[in-house]
């Protein structure tokens, strides 16, 4: 198994529904297990799940990003800006996956959803150090690619 930067495990392929095989059901469990209910936002921000999820997004492993970050999202309390930011990242990954699947209307719908989550994520200190303005630029690029 290859690794991305910093020893992040790299799946054998980026899963695209309808195009290739899904990963074994438990492949991501050790990563997801680093984000547990009851952890505070600071601990979740340092979790392997968040670090790996962001690396997967950057490397084009969009389904895998969603799979890993869902554990972080579920561990965060409702209404927390960090939860909104993770949801924005998950939906951005989903939009990019739909772009690979040639589903432009789904991409545009998901970009709208991401923008709503980014509005909810705005606070004095950027959630997990992730700047919503930079995230919004990624959404705009994704939207342009769908048009």
Order of alpha helices (4+ residues) and beta strands (2+ residues): alpha-alpha-alpha-alpha-alpha-alpha-alpha
